[in-house]
Amino acid sequence: MQTDAEVSGRGTKPLAVIADAISVAREISADVPVVVMCYVNAVLARGLERFVDLLLDAGASGLIVPDLPLEEAPATLEACDQCGIALVPLVAPTTPDERMRAIGARARGFVYTVSVTGTTGERATLEDRLPDVIARARAHTEVPVAVGFGIGTPEQAAAAATAGADGVIVGTRLVRAAGESGDPPAAVRDLVGEFAAALRDG
């Protein structure tokens, strides 16, 4: 098996970033479940089996590949299933019911439900149709439904939970908090605490 040093030493900058992320996963996976999110080129560049082995060695619980379409997912799903790693799929407000049903049937861990159309990032408000998007996703799968894209405040996280989400996914806001702080771990910890409190109290 290749080590993280070998991955980052011989790879391009994106692969080095993935190697760093896997190193972080290894550090924290004993304390919390870790789901690694990356684009499919990072998987293919290392080779599917080797990439999944890296995740397994790091103690990761799941993998999200946003640009891996349903039709091209079977090999990745099989490799993840063999290692006990959950391949988490995405559905969007524009996903037709038939396709959502097929995605939901193959979902592992949870379904990443995109709250809005467009790109990820912070937004001032959540879309009014979010409860319907969550309900549609839930109707087509047996795993939990988590909402992401545009969740930037504790209040929005609470609103997503009220709309029926089993969990929320926060990315851009946490990255911004880390980047703006002289103590990134503390900034992320504090912000996660605010989100957790809002979910508990909401």
N, C-alpha and C positions, 0 to 999 in steps of 0.2 A: 504494500500500500504506500502511496506517496504521502509524504508529510506536508504540513502547511508550508514549511520553508521551501520545499521543492516546488510546490504549486506557485508560490509567490515569486520564487527566484527565477523560474524559467518562463513564467507566463507574462501576459501583457498586463497593463495597469488594471483593467476590470477583473482579471483573475486574481491579482494581488489583493484587491478589495474583498473579493469573495473569500480568499484565504484568511484575511483579517477577521471577517465576519464569522467564519468557522472557528477561528481561535477564540473569539468571544463566546460563541456557543459552547465550546468545550469548558470554558471557565464557569459558566452559570447554569449549565444544563442539569447539574445535580440538585439545584435549588428550585428552578422553575422550568416548565416545559418551554422548549425553544422551537419556533417554526422559522425556517430560513426562507427568505423571499429573494428571488433573483430571476433574471431573464434567461430564456432558453439557451442563448449562445454560451453562457457561462457553463451550463450543463454539458452541452455538446463539445465544447472546447476541451474539457477534461475527459469526456467519455461518460456515458450514462452510468455504467456500473461503478466506475471509479468515483464519480461524483457522489453517488448514493453511499458508497463505502465511507467517504469522507464525512458525510452527515452522520452516519451510524457511529463512526469512531468518535465524533464530537458529542454524541449523546443527543442529537437533535430529534425532536418528536415529529416534525412535519416539514413539508416543502410546499411553497407557493411559487408557481411559474406563470405570471400573468399573460405572457404571450404564447403559451402552449395551448393550441386549440383542442377541442374535444377529439377531433378526428386523428390527431397526432399524439394523443396522450396514452394509448394503451401500453406501449413499451415502458414508459416512465412509471405508470401506475403499477405494472407488474413488478418492476424492480423495487419500487417503494414498498409494495405489499410484502415482498419476500423478506424485507429487512424490518418490517414493522414501523415504517415511516409513513405518516398520513400525507397523501397528495391532496392538497386543498384546492378545489377549483373555484373559479369566479363566475358569477352571473351578474347581469346588468339589467337596468330597467327596460332595455330594448330586447332582451333575450326572449324569443318566442316560447310559449308554453311547452311545445314538443321538445325543443332543444333543452329547456330548463329541466324537463323530466329526465332526459338522458344524462345530463350533467349531474343532477341530484342523485341518480342511481349509482353513480360511480364515485360520489364524494366520500372523502375520508376525513375524519377529524371535525370539520365544519365546512359550511359553504361560505365563501367570501362574497358577500352581497354588496355590489357597488351601488352606492346611494344615489349617484347622479350620472348623467351622461357627460362626457368630456374627460378631461385629464384630472389626475389626482391633485390634491392640494387643499389648503384651508379655504373655507367659504364662510360668508357672513351668516347664511341661513341654510337649513336643510330643505329639500324639496317636499312639497305638500303630499306628493304621491308615495313617500317613503313607506308608510304603513302597508300600502298595496304591494309594493315591491317585496317587502319582507314576507307578507302573507303568501305571495306567489311562490317565493323560494321555499318557504316552509311546507307548502302543499306538495312539493315535488322532491322532498328528501326526508330522510330519517335522522340526519345529523343536525346539530345545532346550526343556527343561522347567525353569522356575525356581519356587522355592517362596517364598511370602510369607505374611503374617499370623502373628503370634506368634513371629517370630524375633527374640529380644531379647538373646541372649548369643552369644559366639563358640562356645560348646559346642553350642548349639542349631543354629547354622549348620553346624558340622561334622557333627552328627547328621543334618541334612537332606541333606547331601552323601553321607553314608554310606548313606542311604536311597535314593539314586539321583538326586537333583536335580543338574542341570547348573549351577545358580546359586541364590543366595538373595537375597531382597529384604528389606531392613531399613529401616523407616520410623520408627515411633514411638520406638524406642530412640535413633536419631540425633537426632530432634527434641528429645528430653529432654536428651540430652547437650549440645546447642547451647544450650538454654534455661537449663541449670544452670551454664554456664561463663561466666566473664568474657571468654574468648577462644573464641567459638563455632567459627571455622574450625579452630583447633588441636585443640579437643575432638573435632570430627567426624573430622579427619584421624587422630588417635590411635586413635579407636574403630574406624574403618575398617581401620586397620593391624592391630588385634587380630583383627578378623573375618577378614581376609586371611590372617593367620598361622595361625589355626585351620583354615582351609580347606586351606591348603598342607600343614600337618602332619597333618591328619586323614586 
